[in-house]
Amino acid sequence: MRIAMIGAGYVGLVSGVCFADFGHDVVCVDNVAEKIDALRKGEIPIYEPGLQELAASNSAAGRLNFSTDVEAAVAWADAVFIAVGTPSRRGDGHADLTYVYAVARQIATAVDGYTVVVTKSTVPVGTGDEVERIIRETNPDADVSVVSNPEFLREGAAIGDFKRPDRIVVGTEDPRAIAVMTELYRPLHLNEGPLFFCERRTSELIKYAANAFLAMKITFINEIADLCESLGADVQKVARGIGYDKRIGDKFLHAGPGYGGSCFPKDTLALVKTACDAESPVRLIETTVAINDNRKRAMARKVIAACGGSVRDKRIAVLGLTFKPNTDDLREAPSLTIIQALQDHGARVAAFDPEGMKAAEQLLPSVEFGSDPYAIAAGAEALVLVTEWDEFRALDFRRLHATMASPILVDLRNVYPPQEVRRHGFKYVGVGRGSDGN
């Protein structure tokens, strides 16, 4: 089938490349000409393992193309996906749907014959209704079905998530749209990938509910970690003990500095605002948002305490800047708040990240960046592990001890066994590890 993917950002690019790899003909459209020019040259603007190779092979096969011409792509396509940004709106936290509605108007003027219009962007409940209203108001003769098909892609594992999904949620009750969406996802459905059809508004809410639940799970184990520190228990063993319960599961039960990224912070806040407007507040999610916001600065206080109560004029080395490994995304990353808080207390911060340095240089102009962990650790009073990249899992502590001003490791991801680190003469501070980790 012929697919127009409007928006060549993270979601649109990954989805478009994977659809092309299924054998569909795909054109990814974006209004930023420089981005499209780069994509045509094989330059992928985001870091996602395997994406560049997959894009190159499908471009060479002629199934994947890139364009700035929305109208031509829409007129050509059997299905048009809206995959533009829906950032938090300044001032009130609602999802900003400006780009979604602008694309809907463009689709309305260009659509030619029956077309399924698919909202891939994360949007509040009722957005599909408004997209349909805009299209029909702009072009009463448009023969379209507006469908919700939320994405569930984890940065760093997006290709696997798309090709081996837990579920594919499609919000439509239109038989023609059901037939098109079934054909689009046929390669997955043949492999028993669960294709779940429901009402459009239900589909829109599923995305928010899923992200909110996962954010709550992270926040829950972080609060248990604090309790472990007070009571002398080990949060990792608590997480393992409750994770064996199949009703709970072991995923998203890793204590740390709080969640970040492009989805959880934005989507939890948008759900809170939607619920308030509907006069049906979601108190658990409201609390989750507040706890997570506070936790990031609390991690900076943990670093300060590890350094004897003050970091003024001290060099603090930070390992990991992205909100998670295997991405270059710094949106809402805990590192940003932690570094700012340390600087507020007078620290001199040096940092290293395998993929996030370019973006970090724009966001953190007063931070010194190094070429590797050992470069930034030289002369440091403490080494703070914020993002658990694989290359940080086997540090040479003898080398670090020789170069640091004070051998302190603040392990905000509990990567290392405390005794192993202490054996090399370090003070070890973890998260939720009771007397053993503090």
SULDA-V893175 format. One record per residue. N is the residue number from 0. SS is DSSP state (h for helix, s for strand, l for the rest). PSI is psi in whole degrees, 0 to 359 (none if undefined). OMEGA is omega in degrees with one decimal (* if undefined). Layout:
n:N ss:SS psi:PSI omega:OMEGA
n:N ss:SS psi:PSI omega:OMEGA
//
This chain:
n:0 ss:l psi:165 omega:-177.9
n:1 ss:s psi:124 omega:-174.2
n:2 ss:s psi:130 omega:169.4
n:3 ss:s psi:120 omega:179.7
n:4 ss:s psi:105 omega:-176.9
n:5 ss:s psi:110 omega:-174.8
n:6 ss:l psi:111 omega:-178.2
n:7 ss:l psi:40 omega:172.6
n:8 ss:l psi:203 omega:-174.3
n:9 ss:h psi:305 omega:-175.6
n:10 ss:h psi:314 omega:-177.5
n:11 ss:h psi:319 omega:-177.8
n:12 ss:h psi:313 omega:178.8
n:13 ss:h psi:314 omega:-178.5
n:14 ss:h psi:316 omega:-179.5
n:15 ss:h psi:316 omega:179.6
n:16 ss:h psi:317 omega:-178.9
n:17 ss:h psi:321 omega:175.3
n:18 ss:h psi:318 omega:177.6
n:19 ss:h psi:323 omega:179.8
n:20 ss:h psi:339 omega:174.3
n:21 ss:l psi:347 omega:-179.2
n:22 ss:l psi:359 omega:177.5
n:23 ss:l psi:157 omega:173.4
n:24 ss:s psi:124 omega:-171.9
n:25 ss:s psi:137 omega:168.0
n:26 ss:s psi:123 omega:176.1
n:27 ss:s psi:127 omega:-173.6
n:28 ss:s psi:138 omega:175.8
n:29 ss:l psi:149 omega:-178.0
n:30 ss:l psi:0 omega:176.3
n:31 ss:l psi:105 omega:-174.2
n:32 ss:h psi:323 omega:-179.5
n:33 ss:h psi:321 omega:178.4
n:34 ss:h psi:315 omega:-179.7
n:35 ss:h psi:319 omega:177.6
n:36 ss:h psi:317 omega:179.6
n:37 ss:h psi:318 omega:179.9
n:38 ss:h psi:321 omega:177.8
n:39 ss:h psi:332 omega:178.1
n:40 ss:l psi:0 omega:-179.8
n:41 ss:l psi:13 omega:179.6
n:42 ss:l psi:114 omega:-178.0
n:43 ss:l psi:125 omega:-172.7
n:44 ss:l psi:355 omega:179.6
n:45 ss:l psi:157 omega:175.7
n:46 ss:l psi:115 omega:176.2
n:47 ss:l psi:117 omega:-175.6
n:48 ss:l psi:126 omega:175.9
n:49 ss:l psi:348 omega:-173.7
n:50 ss:h psi:317 omega:-178.0
n:51 ss:h psi:316 omega:-179.1
n:52 ss:h psi:318 omega:-179.1
n:53 ss:h psi:321 omega:177.6
n:54 ss:h psi:318 omega:-178.4
n:55 ss:h psi:316 omega:-177.3
n:56 ss:h psi:323 omega:-179.3
n:57 ss:h psi:330 omega:172.7
n:58 ss:h psi:317 omega:179.3
n:59 ss:h psi:327 omega:-179.9
n:60 ss:l psi:352 omega:177.9
n:61 ss:l psi:4 omega:-179.1
n:62 ss:l psi:343 omega:-175.4
n:63 ss:s psi:124 omega:179.0
n:64 ss:s psi:166 omega:-177.0
n:65 ss:s psi:143 omega:-173.9
n:66 ss:s psi:158 omega:170.4
n:67 ss:l psi:359 omega:-174.0
n:68 ss:l psi:94 omega:-178.4
n:69 ss:h psi:314 omega:-174.0
n:70 ss:h psi:315 omega:-179.9
n:71 ss:h psi:320 omega:-179.4
n:72 ss:h psi:319 omega:-179.5
n:73 ss:h psi:315 omega:-179.0
n:74 ss:h psi:329 omega:-177.4
n:75 ss:h psi:332 omega:-165.6
n:76 ss:l psi:152 omega:168.5
n:77 ss:l psi:328 omega:179.0
n:78 ss:s psi:133 omega:178.7
n:79 ss:s psi:119 omega:179.0
n:80 ss:s psi:132 omega:173.2
n:81 ss:s psi:113 omega:-176.7
n:82 ss:l psi:47 omega:179.7
n:83 ss:l psi:169 omega:-176.3
n:84 ss:l psi:147 omega:173.6
n:85 ss:l psi:66 omega:-176.3
n:86 ss:l psi:165 omega:175.0
n:87 ss:s psi:134 omega:-179.4
n:88 ss:l psi:133 omega:-179.8
n:89 ss:l psi:136 omega:174.8
n:90 ss:l psi:317 omega:-175.3
n:91 ss:l psi:351 omega:175.6
n:92 ss:l psi:354 omega:176.0
n:93 ss:l psi:155 omega:174.8
n:94 ss:s psi:132 omega:178.2
n:95 ss:l psi:113 omega:-175.5
n:96 ss:l psi:17 omega:-177.8
n:97 ss:h psi:313 omega:-176.7
n:98 ss:h psi:322 omega:179.5
n:99 ss:h psi:312 omega:-176.5
n:100 ss:h psi:328 omega:176.8
n:101 ss:h psi:319 omega:177.9
n:102 ss:h psi:321 omega:178.8
n:103 ss:h psi:320 omega:178.6
n:104 ss:h psi:321 omega:177.9
n:105 ss:h psi:319 omega:178.6
n:106 ss:h psi:316 omega:-176.6
n:107 ss:h psi:321 omega:-176.2
n:108 ss:h psi:344 omega:-173.3
n:109 ss:h psi:345 omega:-172.3
n:110 ss:l psi:141 omega:-176.7
n:111 ss:l psi:106 omega:-177.2
n:112 ss:l psi:180 omega:-176.5
n:113 ss:l psi:130 omega:-177.1
n:114 ss:s psi:138 omega:173.0
n:115 ss:s psi:123 omega:178.3
n:116 ss:s psi:118 omega:-170.3
n:117 ss:s psi:121 omega:175.0
n:118 ss:s psi:109 omega:177.4
n:119 ss:l psi:332 omega:177.2
n:120 ss:l psi:153 omega:175.5
n:121 ss:l psi:118 omega:-173.6
n:122 ss:l psi:150 omega:178.9
n:123 ss:l psi:159 omega:178.7
n:124 ss:l psi:131 omega:-179.4
n:125 ss:l psi:351 omega:-179.6
n:126 ss:h psi:320 omega:177.7
n:127 ss:h psi:323 omega:177.2
n:128 ss:h psi:317 omega:-178.7
n:129 ss:h psi:322 omega:176.4
n:130 ss:h psi:315 omega:178.9
n:131 ss:h psi:318 omega:179.0
n:132 ss:h psi:316 omega:-179.6
n:133 ss:h psi:314 omega:-178.1
n:134 ss:h psi:315 omega:-176.2
n:135 ss:h psi:328 omega:176.6
n:136 ss:h psi:320 omega:-179.1
n:137 ss:h psi:321 omega:-178.4
n:138 ss:l psi:90 omega:-177.0
n:139 ss:l psi:339 omega:-178.4
n:140 ss:l psi:0 omega:-177.7
n:141 ss:l psi:129 omega:178.6
n:142 ss:l psi:89 omega:-174.5
n:143 ss:s psi:157 omega:166.4
n:144 ss:s psi:127 omega:179.4
n:145 ss:s psi:123 omega:-171.1
n:146 ss:s psi:147 omega:171.3
n:147 ss:s psi:131 omega:178.5
n:148 ss:l psi:76 omega:-174.2
n:149 ss:l psi:151 omega:178.1
n:150 ss:l psi:150 omega:176.7
n:151 ss:l psi:58 omega:-175.1
n:152 ss:l psi:128 omega:174.7
n:153 ss:l psi:127 omega:176.5
n:154 ss:l psi:135 omega:-176.6
n:155 ss:l psi:343 omega:178.9
n:156 ss:l psi:27 omega:-169.1
n:157 ss:h psi:321 omega:-178.0
n:158 ss:h psi:315 omega:176.4
n:159 ss:h psi:320 omega:179.0
n:160 ss:h psi:321 omega:-179.9
n:161 ss:h psi:319 omega:-174.4
n:162 ss:h psi:338 omega:178.8
n:163 ss:l psi:65 omega:-172.4
n:164 ss:l psi:154 omega:170.7
n:165 ss:l psi:324 omega:179.1
n:166 ss:l psi:156 omega:173.1
n:167 ss:s psi:111 omega:-176.4
n:168 ss:s psi:128 omega:179.5
n:169 ss:s psi:122 omega:-179.5
n:170 ss:s psi:98 omega:175.3
n:171 ss:l psi:150 omega:172.9
n:172 ss:l psi:10 omega:-179.0
n:173 ss:l psi:120 omega:-178.4
n:174 ss:h psi:325 omega:179.3
n:175 ss:h psi:318 omega:179.2
n:176 ss:h psi:322 omega:177.8
n:177 ss:h psi:319 omega:-179.8
n:178 ss:h psi:318 omega:179.9
n:179 ss:h psi:314 omega:-177.8
n:180 ss:h psi:325 omega:176.2
n:181 ss:h psi:319 omega:178.8
n:182 ss:h psi:320 omega:179.0
n:183 ss:h psi:319 omega:-176.3
n:184 ss:l psi:14 omega:-176.7
n:185 ss:h psi:318 omega:179.6
n:186 ss:h psi:327 omega:178.2
n:187 ss:h psi:321 omega:-177.8
n:188 ss:h psi:325 omega:178.0
n:189 ss:h psi:332 omega:176.5
n:190 ss:l psi:19 omega:177.5
n:191 ss:l psi:28 omega:170.2
n:192 ss:l psi:125 omega:-173.0
n:193 ss:l psi:110 omega:177.6
n:194 ss:s psi:111 omega:-171.3
n:195 ss:s psi:113 omega:178.2
n:196 ss:s psi:140 omega:179.2
n:197 ss:s psi:183 omega:177.6
n:198 ss:l psi:155 omega:-175.2
n:199 ss:h psi:315 omega:-179.9
n:200 ss:h psi:324 omega:177.3
n:201 ss:h psi:317 omega:178.9
n:202 ss:h psi:316 omega:179.7
n:203 ss:h psi:322 omega:-179.2
n:204 ss:h psi:329 omega:179.4
n:205 ss:h psi:316 omega:-178.4
n:206 ss:h psi:311 omega:-179.1
n:207 ss:h psi:319 omega:-179.0
n:208 ss:h psi:321 omega:179.8
n:209 ss:h psi:311 omega:-179.1
n:210 ss:h psi:322 omega:179.5
n:211 ss:h psi:321 omega:179.7
n:212 ss:h psi:317 omega:179.0
n:213 ss:h psi:321 omega:176.8
n:214 ss:h psi:321 omega:176.6
n:215 ss:h psi:321 omega:-179.0
n:216 ss:h psi:317 omega:176.2
n:217 ss:h psi:314 omega:-178.0
n:218 ss:h psi:324 omega:177.8
n:219 ss:h psi:311 omega:-176.8
n:220 ss:h psi:332 omega:175.5
n:221 ss:h psi:322 omega:176.3
n:222 ss:h psi:322 omega:175.1
n:223 ss:h psi:325 omega:177.4
n:224 ss:h psi:317 omega:177.3
n:225 ss:h psi:319 omega:178.6
n:226 ss:h psi:321 omega:177.5
n:227 ss:h psi:319 omega:179.4
n:228 ss:h psi:324 omega:-179.6
n:229 ss:h psi:329 omega:-173.3
n:230 ss:h psi:355 omega:180.0
n:231 ss:l psi:28 omega:177.9
n:232 ss:l psi:173 omega:-176.8
n:233 ss:l psi:114 omega:-175.3
n:234 ss:h psi:330 omega:179.7
n:235 ss:h psi:322 omega:178.3
n:236 ss:h psi:326 omega:174.6
n:237 ss:h psi:314 omega:-179.7
n:238 ss:h psi:318 omega:179.7
n:239 ss:h psi:319 omega:-178.0
n:240 ss:h psi:319 omega:179.0
n:241 ss:h psi:334 omega:-179.2
n:242 ss:h psi:337 omega:175.8
n:243 ss:l psi:337 omega:176.8
n:244 ss:l psi:116 omega:-175.6
n:245 ss:l psi:338 omega:177.2
n:246 ss:l psi:339 omega:-178.7
n:247 ss:l psi:308 omega:-179.5
n:248 ss:l psi:159 omega:-173.1
n:249 ss:l psi:355 omega:-177.5
n:250 ss:l psi:146 omega:179.1
n:251 ss:l psi:27 omega:175.6
n:252 ss:l psi:44 omega:179.0
n:253 ss:l psi:111 omega:-178.6
n:254 ss:l psi:146 omega:-178.8
n:255 ss:l psi:203 omega:-174.1
n:256 ss:l psi:9 omega:-179.4
n:257 ss:l psi:161 omega:-178.8
n:258 ss:l psi:155 omega:176.1
n:259 ss:l psi:206 omega:177.3
n:260 ss:l psi:186 omega:-174.3
n:261 ss:l psi:348 omega:-172.2
n:262 ss:l psi:297 omega:-170.8
n:263 ss:h psi:310 omega:-179.3
n:264 ss:h psi:314 omega:-178.0
n:265 ss:h psi:316 omega:-173.3
n:266 ss:h psi:323 omega:177.4
n:267 ss:h psi:319 omega:179.4
n:268 ss:h psi:318 omega:179.5
n:269 ss:h psi:321 omega:178.8
n:270 ss:h psi:320 omega:176.7
n:271 ss:h psi:314 omega:-178.8
n:272 ss:h psi:319 omega:177.9
n:273 ss:h psi:317 omega:-179.4
n:274 ss:h psi:321 omega:177.7
n:275 ss:h psi:317 omega:178.5
n:276 ss:h psi:327 omega:179.9
n:277 ss:l psi:3 omega:-178.1
n:278 ss:l psi:39 omega:176.9
n:279 ss:l psi:69 omega:-171.3
n:280 ss:l psi:147 omega:178.3
n:281 ss:l psi:88 omega:-171.1
n:282 ss:h psi:323 omega:179.9
n:283 ss:h psi:320 omega:-179.2
n:284 ss:h psi:321 omega:176.4
n:285 ss:h psi:315 omega:-179.9
n:286 ss:h psi:320 omega:177.5
n:287 ss:h psi:314 omega:180.0
n:288 ss:h psi:314 omega:-177.6
n:289 ss:h psi:316 omega:-179.4
n:290 ss:h psi:317 omega:-177.9
n:291 ss:h psi:320 omega:178.1
n:292 ss:h psi:318 omega:-178.4
n:293 ss:h psi:330 omega:-173.1
n:294 ss:h psi:323 omega:-176.1
n:295 ss:h psi:315 omega:177.1
n:296 ss:h psi:330 omega:176.7
n:297 ss:h psi:326 omega:177.7
n:298 ss:h psi:326 omega:175.1
n:299 ss:h psi:321 omega:177.4
n:300 ss:h psi:327 omega:176.2
n:301 ss:h psi:318 omega:177.8
n:302 ss:h psi:315 omega:-179.4
n:303 ss:h psi:317 omega:178.7
n:304 ss:h psi:321 omega:179.5
n:305 ss:h psi:334 omega:-179.8
n:306 ss:l psi:20 omega:175.7
n:307 ss:l psi:13 omega:176.3
n:308 ss:l psi:356 omega:179.2
n:309 ss:l psi:141 omega:173.8
n:310 ss:l psi:12 omega:-177.6
n:311 ss:l psi:127 omega:179.5
n:312 ss:l psi:15 omega:177.5
n:313 ss:l psi:145 omega:176.8
n:314 ss:s psi:121 omega:178.5
n:315 ss:s psi:125 omega:-178.2
n:316 ss:s psi:128 omega:-177.2
n:317 ss:s psi:123 omega:177.3
n:318 ss:s psi:114 omega:177.6
n:319 ss:l psi:123 omega:-179.3
n:320 ss:l psi:327 omega:-179.7
n:321 ss:l psi:159 omega:-174.6
n:322 ss:l psi:343 omega:176.1
n:323 ss:l psi:168 omega:178.2
n:324 ss:l psi:166 omega:174.4
n:325 ss:l psi:33 omega:173.4
n:326 ss:l psi:163 omega:173.5
n:327 ss:l psi:18 omega:-173.6
n:328 ss:l psi:123 omega:177.4
n:329 ss:l psi:8 omega:-177.4
n:330 ss:l psi:123 omega:179.2
n:331 ss:l psi:24 omega:-179.0
n:332 ss:l psi:137 omega:176.7
n:333 ss:h psi:328 omega:-178.2
n:334 ss:h psi:323 omega:-176.9
n:335 ss:h psi:314 omega:179.8
n:336 ss:h psi:319 omega:180.0
n:337 ss:h psi:313 omega:-179.9
n:338 ss:h psi:316 omega:179.3
n:339 ss:h psi:318 omega:179.5
n:340 ss:h psi:320 omega:177.7
n:341 ss:h psi:319 omega:177.9
n:342 ss:h psi:324 omega:176.5
n:343 ss:h psi:332 omega:179.2
n:344 ss:l psi:14 omega:172.0
n:345 ss:l psi:8 omega:-178.4
n:346 ss:l psi:152 omega:169.2
n:347 ss:s psi:115 omega:-171.0
n:348 ss:s psi:132 omega:170.4
n:349 ss:s psi:147 omega:-174.0
n:350 ss:s psi:156 omega:174.8
n:351 ss:s psi:139 omega:174.5
n:352 ss:l psi:138 omega:-176.8
n:353 ss:l psi:328 omega:-175.0
n:354 ss:l psi:349 omega:-172.0
n:355 ss:l psi:7 omega:-172.5
n:356 ss:h psi:321 omega:-176.6
n:357 ss:h psi:312 omega:178.6
n:358 ss:h psi:323 omega:-177.7
n:359 ss:h psi:325 omega:-179.6
n:360 ss:h psi:329 omega:177.7
n:361 ss:h psi:325 omega:-174.8
n:362 ss:h psi:334 omega:-174.3
n:363 ss:l psi:68 omega:-173.8
n:364 ss:l psi:338 omega:-177.7
n:365 ss:l psi:4 omega:179.0
n:366 ss:l psi:142 omega:174.4
n:367 ss:s psi:130 omega:-179.4
n:368 ss:s psi:140 omega:-179.6
n:369 ss:l psi:173 omega:-174.4
n:370 ss:l psi:345 omega:179.9
n:371 ss:l psi:173 omega:-177.9
n:372 ss:h psi:325 omega:-175.2
n:373 ss:h psi:329 omega:177.9
n:374 ss:h psi:317 omega:-178.2
n:375 ss:h psi:337 omega:-178.4
n:376 ss:h psi:343 omega:-177.4
n:377 ss:l psi:118 omega:179.2
n:378 ss:l psi:7 omega:-176.7
n:379 ss:l psi:147 omega:175.5
n:380 ss:l psi:339 omega:178.6
n:381 ss:s psi:148 omega:174.7
n:382 ss:s psi:123 omega:-175.0
n:383 ss:s psi:116 omega:179.3
n:384 ss:s psi:110 omega:-174.5
n:385 ss:l psi:320 omega:-178.8
n:386 ss:l psi:129 omega:-169.1
n:387 ss:l psi:58 omega:173.3
n:388 ss:l psi:147 omega:-179.0
n:389 ss:h psi:323 omega:-175.9
n:390 ss:h psi:354 omega:175.0
n:391 ss:h psi:2 omega:-173.6
n:392 ss:l psi:355 omega:-179.8
n:393 ss:l psi:53 omega:-179.5
n:394 ss:l psi:149 omega:177.5
n:395 ss:l psi:97 omega:-173.9
n:396 ss:h psi:334 omega:174.7
n:397 ss:h psi:318 omega:177.8
n:398 ss:h psi:318 omega:179.0
n:399 ss:h psi:317 omega:-179.0
n:400 ss:h psi:323 omega:-177.5
n:401 ss:h psi:336 omega:-173.6
n:402 ss:h psi:340 omega:-177.3
n:403 ss:l psi:149 omega:176.3
n:404 ss:l psi:326 omega:178.6
n:405 ss:l psi:120 omega:-175.1
n:406 ss:l psi:89 omega:178.0
n:407 ss:s psi:128 omega:173.1
n:408 ss:s psi:120 omega:172.3
n:409 ss:s psi:104 omega:-171.6
n:410 ss:s psi:91 omega:-174.4
n:411 ss:l psi:359 omega:176.6
n:412 ss:l psi:4 omega:179.2
n:413 ss:l psi:43 omega:-179.5
n:414 ss:l psi:323 omega:-170.2
n:415 ss:l psi:144 omega:169.9
n:416 ss:l psi:128 omega:-176.5
n:417 ss:h psi:318 omega:-176.0
n:418 ss:h psi:326 omega:178.3
n:419 ss:h psi:317 omega:-178.9
n:420 ss:h psi:317 omega:-179.1
n:421 ss:h psi:331 omega:-179.9
n:422 ss:l psi:336 omega:179.3
n:423 ss:l psi:14 omega:175.5
n:424 ss:l psi:15 omega:-179.6
n:425 ss:l psi:150 omega:162.5
n:426 ss:s psi:131 omega:-177.1
n:427 ss:s psi:132 omega:174.5
n:428 ss:s psi:119 omega:177.9
n:429 ss:l psi:198 omega:-178.8
n:430 ss:l psi:115 omega:174.8
n:431 ss:l psi:29 omega:-177.6
n:432 ss:l psi:21 omega:174.2
n:433 ss:h psi:213 omega:-177.4
n:434 ss:h psi:338 omega:-178.2
n:435 ss:h psi:331 omega:-174.4
n:436 ss:l psi:14 omega:-178.4
n:437 ss:l psi:none omega:*
//
